[in-house]
Amino acid sequence: MKKYPIQFQVIHQIMKRRWLLIVVLVATIHLFCQTLMLPYGTALLSLLPDHDNTLYFARISKNYTLDDDFQEESTEFVEDVNLGEAFVDESSEITHELLSVDISNKFEDGISINSTIITSKAEVKPEVVTVDNVKSLTESDVNKSGDGLQSQNFPINEKYVLFRSDGKKQLRCLMPPKSVMYNDQMNRLLVRQRTSSRAMRPRSSSVRDQEIVASKVQITNAPSRIADQELYAPLYRNVSMFIRSYELMERTLKVYVYKEGDKPIFHQPILKGLYASEGWFMKLMEGNKRFVVKDPKKAHLYYIPFSARMLQHKLYVRNSHNRTNLRDFLKVYAEKIAAKYPFWNRTGGADHFLVACHDWAAYETRHHMERCIKALCNADVTAGFKIGRDVSLPECYVRSARNPLRDLGGKPASERHIFAFYAGNMHGYLRKILLEYWNNKDVNMKILGPMPAGVASKMNYIEHMKSSKYCLCPKGYEVNSPRVVEAIFYECVPVLISDNFVPPFFEVLNWDAFSVIVAEKDVPDLKNILSAITDERYRELEFGVKKVRRHFLWHVKPVKYDLFHMTLHSIWYNRVFQFKPR
């Protein structure tokens, strides 16, 4: 074996140490950058080749609070959808199978449930997912819920419940989120996001970028318009900025709608049912002549016209508990438009937006569409929703596609003899807690389970909302609920009970002016909280509901300040304030 001179060996050792130092330095910088870019993935695991992060990075420290800048996803869920419910019987909400796991453990996609045994692609130790005090189910100790499932009545502090449906056991979570962000924390986070945007700078400058920068200056320095006769100032965080921004949107904004994509997943809106918001926006956006341009070079924003509901309906394999094919389908689409057009690559997708109401949209668009502006019904700050960039889309249950305003309105305050009202399926842990405390406990608190099926029952439900002072809007399996918009629709003061839920149009609306927000932990004290509201304060809230209602209505032909324009405005508004000029 050939021996090298001593001097060369010394130099070789020095060079090896230098390269080792460089590798360590690069790894350290990578970990640090990943920490600043949450929730894109687990920094350490992302160093490994071919690793696909299926759960967002989550801090394990017990001292961690959501008052930090970053928002995280705490759970991964799977769904078994009865497709007939969405298109045939729209009186009931879509049911989900929700599997809550310890956020310190990483799971591959494809978790499945076989009786009480949890299996997945990866090896799962028994202690990772536990079912606390689950008893065997029999016909004598179960109650039928409105969605046809049977569940056992467990004490509210237990973690999981077993459902039996069609002879199959399903595990569903009864556990509150591990981290909670309250409304005041969301407000502070919004302010911080406005002052320290992490949006990507465009790779090249354009005339449209200059127009956005000019718009931001005009909005920020908007003249005071407190005495505006058309809008009720207390409803808005800053009515002057809102009016100026809306004017600039009407005058300036141009949107390019991608023609790529085949029906029914693309370009085919659903106009009825629980997911109608994504469909109505698609229909009105694609048919709009004021904002839509044919030349993409003239656009400030780019719309990806897909339906999250139709994506799930067409591609999800029932009972597979695997949604990777849905995510990969959108990944291929994003790569297709990135290869065909230069606009995606110029901003990394930051000037692109999507509008989706299905609960899975956040998962389906993670990673490959992470920089896009997402208008989502499931606006959960612990599931990847970015305050200040993403838009909380109102979840509207539309009963008539021809007349989305059917049954609009409610009774005057003097004829609202029900103090607080709720009726609905027992989806999730919170509604069971609500009934545990208030069902048949107080004559003034009309808190019910699911109403019987049928047209008469629907009309009875609507009549109850029109006759109530406060309409309770507890979360279901996810943070969002169509009852928020229903309450406003029927001029009932909505009571939001959903931790980590970002209310619709959070960036411009002041929800304290027309709603009551109650923490989940305060459900036992709900009657005292509502009773403490004075008659004068209630009249202010009721008046606010009537004034804000125009922002939550779909029209066959869009009108100023309606839900279509408010959604588009919030997308525009967030883009203006997130934009970083080159």
PyMOL commands that set and color helices and strands:
alter all, ss='L'
color gray80, all
select helices_A, chain A and resi 6-36+45-47+83-87+139-141+183-195+207-220+233-235+239-252+276-286+296-298+308-315+324-340+343-347+361-364+413-415+430-438+455-466+483-489+511-513+520-531+535-552+563-578
alter helices_A, ss='H'
color red, helices_A
select strands_A, chain A and resi 112-114+117-119+143-144+150-151+160-165+168-173+255-257+301-303+352-356+373-376+391-392+418-422+445-447+468-474+493-497+516-517
alter strands_A, ss='S'
color yellow, strands_A
deselect
rebuild
show_as cartoon
